[in-house]
Amino acid sequence: MWTYRISTILNYLGPGPTCYQFLSYRLSYNSFFYPFFFRLSTLANPELPYNSSIPAVIFFGDSIVDTGNNNNLVTIAKANYPPYGQDFMGGRPTGRFSNGKVPSDLIAEELGIKEALPAYLDPNLQTEDLRTGVNFASGGAGYDPLTSELASVLSLTDQLELFREYLTKLHEIFGEDNKNKILSNGLFAVVIGSNDITNTYFGLGGQKSHYDVPSYTDLMLNSASSFIQELYKVGALKIAVFGLPPIGCMPSQRTLRGGVLRQCADDYNQMAQLFNSKLRAEINSLDSRYPKARMVYVDIYNRPLDLINKPQKYGMLLPSLSTFAFLCQYTCSNVLDYVFWDSFHLTERAYRVVVQQFLKQNLISFL
């Protein structure tokens, strides 16, 4: 039995929260996600690395975890230009929607698997990277197929097809046993859904004219459930499904719908909470239905909301309204003081702070 010392490192962490830069609503056709992950230290069996339990991480989703799959797509949902990536390794933009690492990178790093999680469509992807995990996420994607269509990015169906291609490569290069080891013991994460609400329901997608809130969240839920079951059918057994953050509190929505005081947009947050309650129930049901698998719902609503409302509590020095410097034209020099990088996305340091709850509460389920 492993024992873990969970080190809360709120004052740690490399390139951190920066001021978010407003690059226009169209450019930021992506979701606001507050990823997860903090450092864990092994107390027992120190000779065994984490990846003896979790040999690989595989991500599906949107811009919160995309590490560059959109770079060669014909889409406005891109981040492969400065100042994105200014604090990433080498100080260069790679297609990550932040100043540095995003959650998919951070979990690979914290599990001791590798420093960053490469995009599957990266033309420079190394063969060895296939064995320790890759990323299929695409900024701008959603549960609703229309969401991905509007942004001209990889839908969940597209991501699943690429995953099947990836499994074929694993079999051909590393053999069936290694492929099955990754399917059985790898961590599969699904981080998506914010774009459906911000862009497709309330925004340009116009789905609000066709669905009320309960019926649209049902549409999202049906897509989520189908995708998760498809992952299970191809062999994935450890699946973490993330709910939605308080998307009404992202800078874009506070500016566009928060009034003169730039308050959080309650209708967005209420819809996110409704979807989260449905998703939690569905994941619990699927977990019971498939006893060989471990399917876990991950709450990322409450901790991010606390970070937004009380940034000083987490080492962010600026008060709440300063944290939403929406029209900042250039990347801010004091990046460690800010929660948001742009109008939708957190900074690397904020991501690290927020995601500690995931590792503390949920990682043990997959070991």
N, C-alpha and C positions, 0 to 999 in steps of 0.2 A: 504494500500500500504506500502510495506516495504522499508525502506531506509537503505542502507548499507554504512558503512565507510570502504573503502578498504585500509588496512594498508600495505604499502609496506615494508616488513621486510627483506631487503636484508642482513642486518648484524645479523639477528636473526638466529635461527635455529640450533637446536641440531646437533648431529653428522653430520658433513657436508662433503663436497667434500674431498675425499681422493685421493691419488695417485692410479692410476689404475694398476692392476697387470696383467701382461701377463701370461695367463694360457694355452696358445696355441689356435690356431684358431679352432681346432676341439672341444675343451672343450667349447669354447664360441660360440656354434652353436645357437646364439641368436641374437636378434635385438638390435639396438642402439636406444633407445627411450629416449626422454627427456620429462619426464613427467611434471606434472603440479600441481599447487595448492599453495595458500598462505593464510594467516590468514585473515579472514573477521570479523568485529565487528558489531554487530547489534546496530543501534541507536534507531529505533522505535520498539515498541512492544517487548522490551527485554525479556518479560516473555515467548515469543514463540521461541523455539529452531529452528535451521535450519531444523532439521529432521521432523518438523511439515509440511514442504513443500516437503522434500525429505526423506522419512522414511528408505530408503535402497539404497545401491549402489551395482551394479552387474557388474563385469568385464569379458570381453573376450579378448583374445589376446595372446601375446608372453612373452618373458622374461622380458620386461620392466615392466610388471605389475604382473607377476606370483609370487605368495606368497607361493609356495610349492607343487603345483600339480604334479610336475615331480619327487618328492622325491622317490616314490615307483614304478616309471616306469623304464623299462630297456632301459636307454638312457644315452648318454654321456652329455646331456644338463641338468646338475644338479648344484646346488649351496648350497648343504646341508653339507658343510664342511668348516672349517676355511680357510682363514680369513673372508669369507663371514659371514655377520651378526655380526661382532665384535661390532658394535655400535647399534644393535637392542636391544630391551628389553631383559634383561638377558644376553646380550653379546654372544648369541649362533647362529649358522647357522640354518636357517629354510627353506632354499630353495629359498630365495630372492636373486636376482642377484645384490647385492649392499652391502655396509657396514652396512646399516640400513634399514629404511623404503623405500618402492618403491611407485610410484604414486597412486596405488590402495589403499594402506594404508593411504596415506596422504589426499586423498579426504574424506575418511571415518572419519578421524580425524578432518579435518577442518570443516566438516559439523556437527560436534558434534554427530556423530552416534556411533562411537566406535574408540578405539585407533589403531586398525589394522584390515585389512580385511582378514579373514581366507581363506585358500584354501578349495575348496569344497571337495577335496579328502583327506584332513587332517584326519587321523584316530581319532584325538582328538577333532574334530569339535563338538561344543556344540549345542544342539537343539535350544537354544535361538538365536544363531547366524544366523539361517536360516531366521529369521524375519527381520533382519537388513542388510542382504546382504552377499554374498559370492563371491568367485573368481573362474572362470573357466579357466583362462589363463594358457598357457603351453609354457614354454621357448623353442624356436626353431620352433614354429608353423608359418604358413604363410597362405596367401590367396590361393596360389597354393597348391593343395592337395599333390603334390610331395614334397614340402618343409617339411611338417610335417612327411611324410613317411620317408624321408631321415634321419631325426633326431629321428625317433621313438618316437614321442610325440603326444599329443592330437591335432587332426585337428579341424578346425572350426565345421565340422560335428559332431565330438566327443563331442566338447564343447556344442553344441546345444542339443545333446541327454542328456547330463548330466543336462543341464538346464531344460529340460522337466521333468526329474526325480525329480529335485529340486522342481518344481512347484507341482508335485504330493505330495511330502512331505509337502509342505506348506498347501495344501488343507486338508490333513489328520490330521495334527497336529494343525493348527491354524484356519482352516475353510476357506470357499470360499471367504468371505468378506475380510479377511486379505490378502489372496493371490491376490485378485483383486486390493487391495489398493497398494500393492507393484508393480504390473504390471502397474498401472495407474500413480503412483506418484514416483516410484523409478527411479534412474538415472542409465541408462545402457550405458556402455562405451566399445568401440571397439578400441583396440590399437594393431595393427599388420601390417605387410607388409615389414618390413626391411629385414627379412630373405629371402624373395623371391628374392630380388635383389642381396644381398651380397652372399648368399649361393647357390640358385637354378639357377639364371640366369648367373651371372658371375662366380660362384664357382663350387663346385663339382656336382651340379645338371645338368649341361650341357644344360640348356634350351636355351642358347644363340645360339646353333647350330640348333635349331628348330624354333626359333622366332626372329624377329627383335624387337627393343625396343618398337615401337608403338603397335605391336600385343601382346607382352607379357604384357604390361601394360593394354591392353584391357582384357586379361585373368584375371589379378588381379582384375580389376574393375568389371567384371561380377561376380566373386566370392563374392566380397564385397557387391555388390548390392543384390545378392541373399540372403546372410546371413542377411543383415539388414531387408529385407522384411520378412524373416522367423521369425525374432524376433518380428516384428510387427504382424504377423499372430498369434503368440501365446499370444499376448496381451501387449507387451512392447510399451510404448508410448513416453518416453523421452529417446532419443538415441543420444549420442555424438560419432561421428566417427572421429578419429584422423588421420591426414595425416602422411606423412613420414618426419622424420628429415633429416638434411643434412648428410646422411649416408656416403658420400664420405669423410667426415671430422672426422669420428671415428678413433681412434688410429690404429686399425688393418688395415684399408684401406690406411691410410696415410703412414704406414710402408710398406705395401705390394705393393702399386701402386702409391705412392706419390713421388718416385724418391729420390735422395740423400738429397733434401731439405725437404722431408716428407710433401709435400703440399697435399691439399685435392684432391681426385680423382674426376675430373670434370665429367667423364662419369657416375659415380654413382649418383652424385648430380643432373645432368641433367635428368636422368631417374626418380629420386625421384620427381623432380619438375613436370615432365610430368604427372606422376601418380597423383600427388596432384591436378593438374588442372582438370584432368578428374574426380577425386573423388569429388572434390568440386561441380562441375556441376551436378554430379549424385545425391549427397545428397540433393542439392537444388531442383532438380526435384522430388525426392521421397517425400520431405517435402511438396511440392505442391500437389502431387498426393494423399497423405494421410493426409487430414486436421485435423483429430483427433489426430495425432501424432505431436511431435516436434523432428525433426531430424536435427542435427547441425553438420556441418563440422568444425573441430578444426585445425587451423594452428599451427604446431609445428616445422616449418622449420626456420623461420626468427629469433625468439628469441634465440633458441639454437645456431644458427650460430653466433649471436652477443656475446653470452656468451663464445663461443670457441675463437673468435677472440679478444675479449676484456675482459678477465677474471677479471682484476683489477676493472673494472667498477662495478662488482657485488660482490666485496669483496674477490675475489680470488687473492692471493698475487703474484702468479708466472706468468711469461710471457707465451705466447701461447705455445712455443716449450717445455718449462718445464712442461706444463700441460699435455703433451703427453709423459710421462716417460715410454715408452712402455715396456721396458724390466726390469722394477722394479721387483726384485725377491720376495720382502716381502712387506707387507702392510706398507705404509709410516706413520711415527709418526705424521707428521703435516697434518692430513687429511683435516683440514679446508681450506687448501690452494689450493686444487686440484679440478678439474672439473670431471675427470673420475676416476672410481673405478677400472675397468679392461678395456680390449681392446674394449669393446662394451658398457659398462654401466656407467651411472653417479653415483655419490655419493648422499647420501640422501640430503645433503645441496644444491647441485647443482640442484637436482630434485625440491626441494622446490622453489628455485629461478626461474627456468625456467617456472614452471607451474603457476606462479602467473598470467600470461597473460590469461590463460584459465578461471580462476575464474573471473577476471576483465572483460573480454570481453564476455564470454559465459554463465556463471552460471545463469544470470538473465533470459536467455531464458527458463530455466527449472523450474522457481519458479512460 
